Amino acid sequence: MSTVLQAPLLDTYARTDVTFVNGDGSWLVDDQGLRYLDLVGGIAVVGVGHRHPAPLAAAHEQLDRLWHVSNLYWTKPMTQLAELLSERFDGARSFFCNSGAEAIEAAIKYARKATRKTGIVALENSFHGRTLGALSATGQPPKRASFEPLVPGVTFATLNDSSSLATAVDDNTACILVEPIQGEGGIHPARPEFLARARDLADEYGALLVFDEVQTGVGRTGSFFAWERLGTKPDAVTLAKGLANGLPIGALLVANDAAGAFEPGDHASTFGGNPVVCAAACAVVETVDDGLLANVVRRGEGFAQRLERLPGAVEVRGAGLLLGLEIDRVASDAIAACLEHGVLVGSAGERVLRLTPPLTITDDELDHALHVLEEVLT
Ligand SMILES: *Cc1c(COP(=O)(O)O)cnc(C)c1O
């Protein structure tokens, strides 16, 4: 492994001392030439694998053509991406930005404008991003404490506790904001009946039901949107992480029948809808087809079953290739040991290994990962 690096950066990350210089499929190469199997995938971002030929070619072609014109004008990749996403979420309309947090900011503003109400109901242990609005809806007190006062009007309910949700929602609720599977919070899936209750409450009180699919979207759980497997359709969805396979993008998608609230001047993003990023995203969306999704389901199920049998395994949670392995000890030591063995593993909470490999990972690569995990956890 390389020497301990330093750089004149603000101290926001506890980085692992490895510098990557190359990526290919499910593999990364560091500056010493060592190869690593990547079960982090840039935190559920590199969905179709490093340098997948389709988004790579699309981005290259667009780089050679046109980089930026702003939202004063149209570009073809942006229009095409909006159309592709609209097909996936019957007629939805998109707003493009550059990150997950920005997509959440857009969702909060949209819900307030659409309902003329101000309240936000979010969940304890949720994660929606680090900007002030998104942080206000993030139910993790340690992440919030140094930055209070945050945006007022947020009430927190408990995941999978329908009565706590019913207590939190009232006549001033503009939106109910839910991750179909809580990601950063430790890989905790919402139950279908909880989401159905959220749908009913949103309808009853005239609030928007917003699913934060920044982590679960774009095929990560085995369907393009996680809600497709869960039986509850939202009014709006946020996407980001996997949408452009690593180029920065965020999106708010609003269902067609709820889509009339924003008018010109209400919201904007200089870089949002950037043609290079959108060209890559179009290629990603086309690559995440039924065949790839079926593979995510099959590989995810097999992987989860085998993770459950590992020494020290307490519980495996999640769906598709968004999996959390809770172990009977702290995750950090296991993660460091995996790195020594050339396998990158993430965490989501103190005792949870987060496994979010490229959706294109092969059976042989998963075998290799399990072999290393077994050795490390024994
Ligand atoms: C990562 C994440 C965000 C924040 O995305 P950024 O691009 O880091 O701003 C928001 N919501 C969920 C569910 C996420 O996983």
The ligand as an SDF file (V2000), in Angstrom:
LIG
                    3D

 15 15  0  0  0  0  0  0  0  0999 V2000
  -26.0120    9.5520   -0.6730 C   0  0  0  0  0  0  0  0  0  0  0  0
  -27.4210    9.8920   -0.3710 C   0  0  0  0  0  0  0  0  0  0  0  0
  -27.8840   11.2170   -0.4150 C   0  0  0  0  0  0  0  0  0  0  0  0
  -26.9630   12.3870   -0.6300 C   0  0  0  0  0  0  0  0  0  0  0  0
  -26.3710   12.3730   -1.8790 O   0  0  0  0  0  0  0  0  0  0  0  0
  -25.1160   13.3590   -2.1860 P   0  0  0  0  0  0  0  0  0  0  0  0
  -24.8890   13.1540   -3.6510 O   0  0  0  0  0  0  0  0  0  0  0  0
  -23.9810   12.8900   -1.3340 O   0  0  0  0  0  0  0  0  0  0  0  0
  -25.5450   14.7220   -1.8470 O   0  0  0  0  0  0  0  0  0  0  0  0
  -29.2300   11.4400   -0.2190 C   0  0  0  0  0  0  0  0  0  0  0  0
  -30.0810   10.4340    0.0070 N   0  0  0  0  0  0  0  0  0  0  0  0
  -29.6730    9.1510    0.0740 C   0  0  0  0  0  0  0  0  0  0  0  0
  -30.6750    8.0760    0.2980 C   0  0  0  0  0  0  0  0  0  0  0  0
  -28.3330    8.8390   -0.1110 C   0  0  0  0  0  0  0  0  0  0  0  0
  -27.9220    7.5710   -0.0240 O   0  0  0  0  0  0  0  0  0  0  0  0
  1  2  1  0
  2  3  1  0
  2 14  2  0
  3  4  1  0
  3 10  2  0
  4  5  1  0
  5  6  1  0
  6  7  2  0
  6  8  1  0
  6  9  1  0
 10 11  1  0
 11 12  2  0
 12 13  1  0
 12 14  1  0
 14 15  1  0
M  END
$$$$
